[in-house]
């Protein structure tokens, strides 16, 4: 009988995947699903089915019910192929929605062709006894190595592209929880690829009667599959667990403080109330929604007061440096805004004259309050990352200010 630890290693991934599906059902049962959400549903269900099929009870039950030994393994691999292609489709929809359908078609055709070849090799291979420890028993059997190589050839293109798309989208996202979830998914996919490749090497060594060190294959067989499943499932579920609104508002209010103080140093009239100590602001959680709204309005009023000092040349240079650093999308816009605002605030604090061309810069931001708060949070984060010499000291009044 397996120990509790061994039982959890063998069955825990399936339980976790099923729990993730149940949680997703509970959280979205009254909400209409978009195309990308339907696709991620398909990924979640395929992962759950594949893992359930690997549990010993279900594995042997499928063989007894159908009379086809090891059919659960073929079905398991089919589910993983579908999950890989569906996951790639989801990532294409959020990265390049206009190209998603066109680009996923070749992968779908390739996966279908691969699965048809796998079915043929499954029939031709002599694996007539149900065996959940399939590799140990049938590693030398003709057809098994060919089956695995075809299977890996079907998985790798979608997996490699999915890692590339996941890492790319994580770099563009401004939400920490989404970035973390995507990076967990990418790491889980890489672990899965390592497992499948090393298994191909194992089958090749078995067929060619070569020594394959158990010290390498054993730990990878034992830990890579559950680790990859854990990372991918947590990465899928994580973005759905949103921070409570009051907590999010509280944290955002604090994160906007350095930018707000910089504006207050040169435009003190924007503030409804003068700045308090950081400790008092941290411990006072009353009316946090109103405080956040007021802080956003005051930052916007500060930008409006400094509009004459916003230098288009500085904005253009900041755009070039941001693109050179690999920034894009909202991250790039936030970087440009932070650099431009820091220069304007510093110019006012130093008593400098406005730039002579008088060209007005467009006002970047969101289309509504929530998206504008998200943008200003990104600007405040970019402002904190600037060289301290570019920022005005956070003081209650400056030698130069705008009346």
One Martini backbone bead per residue (centre of mass of N, CA, C, O) as a GRO file, in nm:
protein
  403
    1UNK     BB    1   0.097   0.036   0.022
    2UNK     BB    2   0.076   0.358  -0.007
    3UNK     BB    3   0.183   0.633   0.101
    4UNK     BB    4   0.069   0.941   0.161
    5UNK     BB    5   0.283   1.080  -0.016
    6UNK     BB    6   0.251   0.899  -0.267
    7UNK     BB    7  -0.051   0.943  -0.306
    8UNK     BB    8  -0.029   1.249  -0.345
    9UNK     BB    9   0.157   1.242  -0.594
   10UNK     BB   10  -0.045   1.069  -0.776
   11UNK     BB   11  -0.337   1.237  -0.693
   12UNK     BB   12  -0.309   1.545  -0.645
   13UNK     BB   13  -0.322   1.671  -0.933
   14UNK     BB   14  -0.616   1.578  -0.990
   15UNK     BB   15  -0.747   1.724  -0.751
   16UNK     BB   16  -0.652   2.008  -0.825
   17UNK     BB   17  -0.782   2.024  -1.107
   18UNK     BB   18  -1.074   1.979  -1.011
   19UNK     BB   19  -1.083   2.218  -0.816
   20UNK     BB   20  -1.033   2.436  -1.032
   21UNK     BB   21  -1.294   2.380  -1.188
   22UNK     BB   22  -1.492   2.432  -0.956
   23UNK     BB   23  -1.406   2.723  -0.899
   24UNK     BB   24  -1.468   2.830  -1.183
   25UNK     BB   25  -1.767   2.768  -1.174
   26UNK     BB   26  -1.841   2.933  -0.916
   27UNK     BB   27  -1.721   3.222  -1.037
   28UNK     BB   28  -1.890   3.188  -1.349
   29UNK     BB   29  -2.207   3.103  -1.360
   30UNK     BB   30  -2.325   3.428  -1.404
   31UNK     BB   31  -2.128   3.451  -1.660
   32UNK     BB   32  -2.033   3.558  -1.953
   33UNK     BB   33  -1.837   3.410  -2.202
   34UNK     BB   34  -1.566   3.436  -2.369
   35UNK     BB   35  -1.356   3.305  -2.595
   36UNK     BB   36  -1.106   3.287  -2.402
   37UNK     BB   37  -1.259   3.148  -2.167
   38UNK     BB   38  -1.336   2.892  -2.319
   39UNK     BB   39  -1.044   2.803  -2.374
   40UNK     BB   40  -0.955   2.781  -2.071
   41UNK     BB   41  -1.160   2.568  -2.008
   42UNK     BB   42  -1.045   2.351  -2.194
   43UNK     BB   43  -0.774   2.332  -2.058
   44UNK     BB   44  -0.872   2.253  -1.773
   45UNK     BB   45  -1.028   1.996  -1.855
   46UNK     BB   46  -0.795   1.841  -1.995
   47UNK     BB   47  -0.611   1.829  -1.752
   48UNK     BB   48  -0.806   1.682  -1.565
   49UNK     BB   49  -0.855   1.430  -1.741
   50UNK     BB   50  -0.559   1.339  -1.768
   51UNK     BB   51  -0.515   1.296  -1.458
   52UNK     BB   52  -0.744   1.098  -1.401
   53UNK     BB   53  -0.638   0.878  -1.606
   54UNK     BB   54  -0.367   0.829  -1.418
   55UNK     BB   55  -0.518   0.695  -1.220
   56UNK     BB   56  -0.546   0.375  -1.124
   57UNK     BB   57  -0.852   0.337  -1.117
   58UNK     BB   58  -0.915   0.457  -1.400
   59UNK     BB   59  -0.714   0.309  -1.576
   60UNK     BB   60  -0.830   0.017  -1.523
   61UNK     BB   61  -1.128   0.078  -1.588
   62UNK     BB   62  -1.092   0.140  -1.889
   63UNK     BB   63  -0.979  -0.136  -1.969
   64UNK     BB   64  -1.221  -0.310  -1.870
   65UNK     BB   65  -1.455  -0.166  -2.023
   66UNK     BB   66  -1.313  -0.186  -2.326
   67UNK     BB   67  -1.070  -0.407  -2.364
   68UNK     BB   68  -0.823  -0.187  -2.373
   69UNK     BB   69  -0.514  -0.167  -2.318
   70UNK     BB   70  -0.399   0.151  -2.230
   71UNK     BB   71  -0.615   0.368  -2.323
   72UNK     BB   72  -0.571   0.592  -2.109
   73UNK     BB   73  -0.303   0.691  -2.227
   74UNK     BB   74  -0.405   0.790  -2.498
   75UNK     BB   75  -0.619   0.984  -2.381
   76UNK     BB   76  -0.422   1.154  -2.219
   77UNK     BB   77  -0.254   1.253  -2.466
   78UNK     BB   78  -0.490   1.386  -2.612
   79UNK     BB   79  -0.553   1.599  -2.393
   80UNK     BB   80  -0.276   1.738  -2.404
   81UNK     BB   81  -0.290   1.829  -2.696
   82UNK     BB   82  -0.542   2.005  -2.663
   83UNK     BB   83  -0.428   2.188  -2.438
   84UNK     BB   84  -0.191   2.303  -2.602
   85UNK     BB   85  -0.359   2.433  -2.833
   86UNK     BB   86  -0.557   2.595  -2.655
   87UNK     BB   87  -0.342   2.760  -2.507
   88UNK     BB   88  -0.233   2.897  -2.759
   89UNK     BB   89  -0.497   3.030  -2.841
   90UNK     BB   90  -0.527   3.206  -2.591
   91UNK     BB   91  -0.256   3.362  -2.624
   92UNK     BB   92  -0.328   3.479  -2.902
   93UNK     BB   93  -0.586   3.636  -2.812
   94UNK     BB   94  -0.416   3.830  -2.606
   95UNK     BB   95  -0.188   3.919  -2.816
   96UNK     BB   96  -0.324   3.833  -3.129
   97UNK     BB   97  -0.642   3.842  -3.222
   98UNK     BB   98  -0.618   3.880  -3.543
   99UNK     BB   99  -0.430   3.592  -3.560
  100UNK     BB  100  -0.535   3.344  -3.407
  101UNK     BB  101  -0.695   3.163  -3.608
  102UNK     BB  102  -0.480   3.144  -3.830
  103UNK     BB  103  -0.240   3.026  -3.643
  104UNK     BB  104  -0.394   2.767  -3.514
  105UNK     BB  105  -0.456   2.577  -3.751
  106UNK     BB  106  -0.181   2.431  -3.803
  107UNK     BB  107  -0.168   2.308  -3.514
  108UNK     BB  108  -0.429   2.147  -3.531
  109UNK     BB  109  -0.353   1.970  -3.771
  110UNK     BB  110  -0.098   1.855  -3.646
  111UNK     BB  111  -0.231   1.726  -3.394
  112UNK     BB  112  -0.424   1.539  -3.552
  113UNK     BB  113  -0.206   1.384  -3.706
  114UNK     BB  114  -0.053   1.282  -3.460
  115UNK     BB  115  -0.291   1.124  -3.329
  116UNK     BB  116  -0.331   0.930  -3.561
  117UNK     BB  117  -0.044   0.807  -3.539
  118UNK     BB  118  -0.074   0.714  -3.246
  119UNK     BB  119  -0.305   0.515  -3.293
  120UNK     BB  120  -0.151   0.330  -3.484
  121UNK     BB  121   0.087   0.264  -3.289
  122UNK     BB  122  -0.091   0.150  -3.064
  123UNK     BB  123  -0.200  -0.091  -3.228
  124UNK     BB  124   0.092  -0.211  -3.313
  125UNK     BB  125   0.157  -0.237  -3.032
  126UNK     BB  126   0.271  -0.469  -2.773
  127UNK     BB  127   0.028  -0.385  -2.514
  128UNK     BB  128  -0.166  -0.628  -2.353
  129UNK     BB  129  -0.111  -0.493  -2.063
  130UNK     BB  130  -0.212  -0.341  -1.798
  131UNK     BB  131   0.010  -0.047  -1.725
  132UNK     BB  132   0.099   0.221  -1.534
  133UNK     BB  133   0.409   0.128  -1.565
  134UNK     BB  134   0.491   0.156  -1.876
  135UNK     BB  135   0.799   0.209  -1.917
  136UNK     BB  136   0.911  -0.036  -1.757
  137UNK     BB  137   0.766  -0.258  -1.941
  138UNK     BB  138   0.774  -0.102  -2.258
  139UNK     BB  139   1.053   0.032  -2.343
  140UNK     BB  140   1.141  -0.215  -2.564
  141UNK     BB  141   0.899  -0.191  -2.736
  142UNK     BB  142   0.786  -0.192  -3.033
  143UNK     BB  143   0.657   0.150  -3.096
  144UNK     BB  144   0.705   0.326  -2.840
  145UNK     BB  145   0.917   0.523  -2.935
  146UNK     BB  146   0.755   0.625  -3.182
  147UNK     BB  147   0.516   0.727  -3.024
  148UNK     BB  148   0.671   0.937  -2.850
  149UNK     BB  149   0.795   1.106  -3.078
  150UNK     BB  150   0.528   1.193  -3.200
  151UNK     BB  151   0.412   1.325  -2.948
  152UNK     BB  152   0.638   1.537  -2.907
  153UNK     BB  153   0.605   1.664  -3.192
  154UNK     BB  154   0.314   1.772  -3.117
  155UNK     BB  155   0.390   1.949  -2.859
  156UNK     BB  156   0.637   2.147  -2.893
  157UNK     BB  157   0.535   2.378  -3.074
  158UNK     BB  158   0.313   2.479  -2.877
  159UNK     BB  159   0.493   2.512  -2.625
  160UNK     BB  160   0.702   2.711  -2.729
  161UNK     BB  161   0.498   2.930  -2.813
  162UNK     BB  162   0.367   2.961  -2.532
  163UNK     BB  163   0.614   3.065  -2.384
  164UNK     BB  164   0.661   3.314  -2.557
  165UNK     BB  165   0.378   3.444  -2.511
  166UNK     BB  166   0.379   3.451  -2.202
  167UNK     BB  167   0.631   3.625  -2.158
  168UNK     BB  168   0.538   3.864  -2.334
  169UNK     BB  169   0.275   3.933  -2.173
  170UNK     BB  170   0.404   3.970  -1.894
  171UNK     BB  171   0.576   4.222  -1.980
  172UNK     BB  172   0.307   4.402  -2.043
  173UNK     BB  173   0.187   4.372  -1.780
  174UNK     BB  174   0.053   4.561  -1.486
  175UNK     BB  175  -0.030   4.303  -1.331
  176UNK     BB  176   0.098   4.108  -1.093
  177UNK     BB  177  -0.087   3.852  -1.098
  178UNK     BB  178  -0.059   3.804  -1.404
  179UNK     BB  179   0.245   3.781  -1.424
  180UNK     BB  180   0.272   3.544  -1.229
  181UNK     BB  181   0.086   3.344  -1.373
  182UNK     BB  182   0.242   3.336  -1.645
  183UNK     BB  183   0.517   3.242  -1.525
  184UNK     BB  184   0.413   2.977  -1.413
  185UNK     BB  185   0.322   2.858  -1.680
  186UNK     BB  186   0.596   2.867  -1.824
  187UNK     BB  187   0.742   2.685  -1.618
  188UNK     BB  188   0.553   2.440  -1.649
  189UNK     BB  189   0.608   2.390  -1.950
  190UNK     BB  190   0.911   2.343  -1.925
  191UNK     BB  191   0.887   2.096  -1.741
  192UNK     BB  192   0.727   1.927  -1.945
  193UNK     BB  193   0.939   1.925  -2.169
  194UNK     BB  194   1.163   1.787  -2.008
  195UNK     BB  195   1.009   1.526  -1.956
  196UNK     BB  196   0.952   1.440  -2.253
  197UNK     BB  197   1.246   1.434  -2.348
  198UNK     BB  198   1.364   1.236  -2.135
  199UNK     BB  199   1.171   1.005  -2.220
  200UNK     BB  200   1.282   0.971  -2.503
  201UNK     BB  201   1.565   0.895  -2.410
  202UNK     BB  202   1.482   0.644  -2.254
  203UNK     BB  203   1.355   0.484  -2.489
  204UNK     BB  204   1.611   0.484  -2.662
  205UNK     BB  205   1.790   0.334  -2.458
  206UNK     BB  206   1.619   0.081  -2.444
  207UNK     BB  207   1.624   0.001  -2.744
  208UNK     BB  208   1.962   0.026  -2.757
  209UNK     BB  209   2.088  -0.078  -2.492
  210UNK     BB  210   2.132   0.162  -2.291
  211UNK     BB  211   2.248   0.358  -2.045
  212UNK     BB  212   2.024   0.498  -1.792
  213UNK     BB  213   2.031   0.703  -1.542
  214UNK     BB  214   1.845   0.692  -1.254
  215UNK     BB  215   1.944   0.965  -1.124
  216UNK     BB  216   1.787   1.121  -1.355
  217UNK     BB  217   1.507   0.988  -1.425
  218UNK     BB  218   1.373   0.957  -1.149
  219UNK     BB  219   1.330   1.257  -1.054
  220UNK     BB  220   1.187   1.347  -1.316
  221UNK     BB  221   0.947   1.148  -1.297
  222UNK     BB  222   0.858   1.232  -1.003
  223UNK     BB  223   0.853   1.575  -1.024
  224UNK     BB  224   0.778   1.715  -1.295
  225UNK     BB  225   0.476   1.658  -1.337
  226UNK     BB  226   0.359   1.785  -1.070
  227UNK     BB  227   0.498   2.059  -1.105
  228UNK     BB  228   0.371   2.145  -1.376
  229UNK     BB  229   0.079   2.130  -1.282
  230UNK     BB  230   0.092   2.326  -1.047
  231UNK     BB  231   0.186   2.577  -1.208
  232UNK     BB  232  -0.042   2.590  -1.419
  233UNK     BB  233  -0.289   2.598  -1.232
  234UNK     BB  234  -0.209   2.843  -1.064
  235UNK     BB  235  -0.176   3.031  -1.312
  236UNK     BB  236  -0.479   3.012  -1.397
  237UNK     BB  237  -0.619   3.091  -1.117
  238UNK     BB  238  -0.489   3.351  -1.000
  239UNK     BB  239  -0.638   3.588  -1.168
  240UNK     BB  240  -0.928   3.521  -1.023
  241UNK     BB  241  -0.789   3.629  -0.753
  242UNK     BB  242  -0.901   3.900  -0.621
  243UNK     BB  243  -0.857   4.179  -0.469
  244UNK     BB  244  -1.004   4.349  -0.257
  245UNK     BB  245  -1.110   4.661  -0.300
  246UNK     BB  246  -1.016   4.790  -0.032
  247UNK     BB  247  -0.724   4.687  -0.056
  248UNK     BB  248  -0.655   4.804  -0.332
  249UNK     BB  249  -0.709   5.101  -0.255
  250UNK     BB  250  -0.502   5.118  -0.028
  251UNK     BB  251  -0.247   5.047  -0.194
  252UNK     BB  252  -0.279   5.265  -0.412
  253UNK     BB  253  -0.271   5.511  -0.228
  254UNK     BB  254   0.025   5.455  -0.138
  255UNK     BB  255   0.161   5.439  -0.430
  256UNK     BB  256   0.079   5.752  -0.499
  257UNK     BB  257   0.234   5.930  -0.294
  258UNK     BB  258   0.506   6.019  -0.430
  259UNK     BB  259   0.371   6.170  -0.667
  260UNK     BB  260   0.193   6.358  -0.501
  261UNK     BB  261   0.426   6.495  -0.341
  262UNK     BB  262   0.567   6.614  -0.586
  263UNK     BB  263   0.334   6.802  -0.661
  264UNK     BB  264   0.304   6.947  -0.383
  265UNK     BB  265   0.587   7.087  -0.382
  266UNK     BB  266   0.482   7.284  -0.644
  267UNK     BB  267   0.143   7.236  -0.591
  268UNK     BB  268  -0.023   7.288  -0.305
  269UNK     BB  269  -0.327   7.360  -0.407
  270UNK     BB  270  -0.430   7.060  -0.477
  271UNK     BB  271  -0.481   7.012  -0.175
  272UNK     BB  272  -0.720   6.950   0.058
  273UNK     BB  273  -0.491   6.816   0.226
  274UNK     BB  274  -0.228   6.789   0.396
  275UNK     BB  275   0.031   6.618   0.462
  276UNK     BB  276   0.109   6.321   0.613
  277UNK     BB  277   0.234   6.087   0.767
  278UNK     BB  278   0.301   5.771   0.683
  279UNK     BB  279   0.188   5.636   0.935
  280UNK     BB  280  -0.095   5.767   0.932
  281UNK     BB  281  -0.168   5.660   0.648
  282UNK     BB  282  -0.146   5.356   0.713
  283UNK     BB  283  -0.357   5.346   0.969
  284UNK     BB  284  -0.566   5.501   0.790
  285UNK     BB  285  -0.884   5.340   0.666
  286UNK     BB  286  -1.070   5.563   0.614
  287UNK     BB  287  -1.223   5.635   0.333
  288UNK     BB  288  -1.047   5.509   0.090
  289UNK     BB  289  -1.206   5.569  -0.168
  290UNK     BB  290  -1.206   5.879  -0.141
  291UNK     BB  291  -0.899   5.917  -0.119
  292UNK     BB  292  -0.829   5.803  -0.395
  293UNK     BB  293  -0.996   5.995  -0.566
  294UNK     BB  294  -0.855   6.253  -0.466
  295UNK     BB  295  -0.567   6.178  -0.555
  296UNK     BB  296  -0.623   6.159  -0.855
  297UNK     BB  297  -0.727   6.448  -0.895
  298UNK     BB  298  -0.469   6.591  -0.786
  299UNK     BB  299  -0.275   6.480  -0.998
  300UNK     BB  300  -0.427   6.597  -1.241
  301UNK     BB  301  -0.405   6.892  -1.145
  302UNK     BB  302  -0.095   6.899  -1.146
  303UNK     BB  303  -0.057   6.847  -1.447
  304UNK     BB  304  -0.217   7.094  -1.542
  305UNK     BB  305  -0.031   7.307  -1.399
  306UNK     BB  306   0.237   7.179  -1.575
  307UNK     BB  307   0.192   7.197  -1.890
  308UNK     BB  308   0.414   7.415  -1.969
  309UNK     BB  309   0.660   7.200  -1.863
  310UNK     BB  310   0.603   6.995  -2.088
  311UNK     BB  311   0.843   6.822  -2.273
  312UNK     BB  312   0.859   6.683  -2.585
  313UNK     BB  313   1.161   6.600  -2.592
  314UNK     BB  314   1.157   6.430  -2.337
  315UNK     BB  315   0.938   6.235  -2.431
  316UNK     BB  316   1.091   6.126  -2.678
  317UNK     BB  317   1.340   6.022  -2.523
  318UNK     BB  318   1.182   5.830  -2.336
  319UNK     BB  319   1.071   5.652  -2.562
  320UNK     BB  320   1.344   5.551  -2.667
  321UNK     BB  321   1.451   5.431  -2.399
  322UNK     BB  322   1.215   5.236  -2.353
  323UNK     BB  323   1.243   5.070  -2.615
  324UNK     BB  324   1.540   4.988  -2.558
  325UNK     BB  325   1.433   4.834  -2.282
  326UNK     BB  326   1.150   4.680  -2.384
  327UNK     BB  327   0.915   4.861  -2.390
  328UNK     BB  328   0.545   4.845  -2.383
  329UNK     BB  329   0.272   5.002  -2.392
  330UNK     BB  330   0.188   5.096  -2.080
  331UNK     BB  331   0.480   5.094  -1.980
  332UNK     BB  332   0.578   5.309  -2.176
  333UNK     BB  333   0.378   5.534  -2.108
  334UNK     BB  334   0.458   5.551  -1.807
  335UNK     BB  335   0.753   5.624  -1.848
  336UNK     BB  336   0.712   5.885  -2.006
  337UNK     BB  337   0.540   6.028  -1.793
  338UNK     BB  338   0.742   6.017  -1.558
  339UNK     BB  339   0.974   6.173  -1.691
  340UNK     BB  340   0.814   6.429  -1.767
  341UNK     BB  341   0.717   6.501  -1.481
  342UNK     BB  342   0.992   6.515  -1.340
  343UNK     BB  343   1.101   6.746  -1.516
  344UNK     BB  344   0.876   6.953  -1.449
  345UNK     BB  345   0.910   6.956  -1.143
  346UNK     BB  346   1.208   7.037  -1.144
  347UNK     BB  347   1.175   7.302  -1.300
  348UNK     BB  348   0.993   7.442  -1.093
  349UNK     BB  349   1.178   7.408  -0.843
  350UNK     BB  350   1.418   7.575  -1.008
  351UNK     BB  351   1.276   7.817  -1.182
  352UNK     BB  352   1.213   7.746  -1.464
  353UNK     BB  353   1.138   7.784  -1.779
  354UNK     BB  354   0.948   7.719  -2.018
  355UNK     BB  355   0.926   7.590  -2.303
  356UNK     BB  356   0.922   7.758  -2.617
  357UNK     BB  357   0.716   7.595  -2.815
  358UNK     BB  358   0.423   7.519  -2.672
  359UNK     BB  359   0.369   7.225  -2.688
  360UNK     BB  360   0.118   6.995  -2.648
  361UNK     BB  361   0.046   6.726  -2.456
  362UNK     BB  362  -0.090   6.449  -2.427
  363UNK     BB  363  -0.331   6.276  -2.224
  364UNK     BB  364  -0.274   6.012  -2.051
  365UNK     BB  365  -0.484   5.713  -2.003
  366UNK     BB  366  -0.795   5.640  -1.919
  367UNK     BB  367  -1.148   5.599  -1.983
  368UNK     BB  368  -1.167   5.560  -1.670
  369UNK     BB  369  -1.118   5.539  -1.344
  370UNK     BB  370  -0.991   5.256  -1.330
  371UNK     BB  371  -0.787   5.290  -1.570
  372UNK     BB  372  -0.654   5.547  -1.451
  373UNK     BB  373  -0.548   5.419  -1.195
  374UNK     BB  374  -0.373   5.207  -1.334
  375UNK     BB  375  -0.193   5.412  -1.478
  376UNK     BB  376  -0.094   5.576  -1.229
  377UNK     BB  377   0.038   5.333  -1.095
  378UNK     BB  378   0.249   5.296  -1.321
  379UNK     BB  379   0.370   5.579  -1.296
  380UNK     BB  380   0.456   5.560  -0.997
  381UNK     BB  381   0.647   5.320  -1.042
  382UNK     BB  382   0.830   5.465  -1.248
  383UNK     BB  383   0.906   5.703  -1.062
  384UNK     BB  384   1.050   5.528  -0.839
  385UNK     BB  385   1.275   5.419  -1.058
  386UNK     BB  386   1.408   5.667  -1.071
  387UNK     BB  387   1.641   5.878  -1.046
  388UNK     BB  388   1.670   6.075  -0.770
  389UNK     BB  389   1.787   6.327  -0.931
  390UNK     BB  390   1.501   6.361  -1.099
  391UNK     BB  391   1.373   6.420  -0.831
  392UNK     BB  392   1.184   6.578  -0.616
  393UNK     BB  393   1.171   6.668  -0.316
  394UNK     BB  394   0.972   6.567  -0.039
  395UNK     BB  395   0.793   6.850   0.030
  396UNK     BB  396   0.579   7.103   0.139
  397UNK     BB  397   0.789   7.302   0.000
  398UNK     BB  398   0.921   7.531  -0.240
  399UNK     BB  399   1.108   7.759  -0.408
  400UNK     BB  400   0.927   7.642  -0.635
  401UNK     BB  401   0.599   7.737  -0.774
  402UNK     BB  402   0.260   7.700  -0.851
  403UNK     BB  403  -0.023   7.919  -0.834
   0.00000   0.00000   0.00000
